């Protein structure tokens, strides 16, 4: 049977609210006679702060300091609204899938080895500043059939090479607690100038891991290689991590081509999708002088079968950036996005190096129009309304002063 306790408490709550309201009225009534008495006792002149006008329903003090603080608040509100509008407008001139490479410096050379220099760590994990370890790995993400090269070298702070001996190296997949451990794969390191080692006898020892040719062929996730060594007679260790994807969700099929579409240059790649889902594909665009110019990204849901993947160089980006033509596409990588899982992707085979050089030799047919979409128009409208409101409030407070200069033009 439902409880009637809330109903029994209701009258008491109403009585308390009524008593509070009566008390507030009494206090307010006391304030008004007191204020009147204060005025009468001062020859009819009010004492305390004087008010004039209202902004947002609040009285404004005639005190110069209070007025200055209020004006600064309104100026700051306008500056924030102006910055929001102008920065969004400028940042959305080009679509998200076609951006200047200058905005993505970490994406310029995705296949460049990752190199680091750190103090050597011993078995106690403490750093030894007298011995530095120079390490390198050729990639972080590893698709099916790909290999990764690791290297390490010990040096003194002055650059002199320290004698190094690799005593043990094991690669294994990292698994969650309670899961069955993966196969442990021994990895040989050498300084003989063969295999992945660049120069024999330079003190840099290199090992090459190809998971697809080992007991890790079916593992999907982070593969960690732990290397133990002695350098300068001291024991040390370090790790290398790669994220390995054993399945190929889609493969490239057919020759790449180009097209001028809606005033923009499109590099078009053909892919045969084996596993449907959201695909993210990224390519780098260089100009004729080899200058990294743009980053082009494809991000769409694809069904099974053949699909065109368009990497767009937006027309206005070409007009504004004035690259030396023709443009070239290089270093394309892609993956199937796996949401709410770890790892969050399955990798496509990467296209390393040059992929296609465009035949376009001029800007004929290239549009200089800004990017437009329903989302961009909606946000610009909202941000413009906020800016206009902040400007109106500031002008109402201090009509004699002009508005601060805008970052992108007058308020309309």
Buried (B, 14 or more C-beta within 10 A) or exposed (E): EEEEEEEEEEEEEEEEEEEEEEEEEEEEEEEEEEEEEEEEEEEEEEEEEEEEEEBEEEEBBEEEEEBEEBBEEBBEBBBEBBBBBBEBBEEBBBBEBBBBBEEBEEBBEBEEBEEEEEBBBBEEEEBBEEBBBBBBBBBEBBBBEBBBBBBBBBBEEEEEBBEBEBEEBEBBBEEEEEEEEBEEBEBEBBBEEEEBBEEEEEBBBBBBBBBBEBBBBEBBBBBBBBBBBBBBEBBBBBEBEBBBBBEBBBEBEEEBBBEBEEBBBBBBBBBEBBBBBEBBBBBBBBBBEEEBBBBBBBEEEBEEEEBBBBBBBBBBBBBEBEBEBBBBBBBBBBBBBBEEEEBEBBBBBBBEEEBBBBEBEEBEEBBEEEBEEEEBEEBBEEBBEBBBBBBEBBBEBBEEEEBEEBEEEEBE
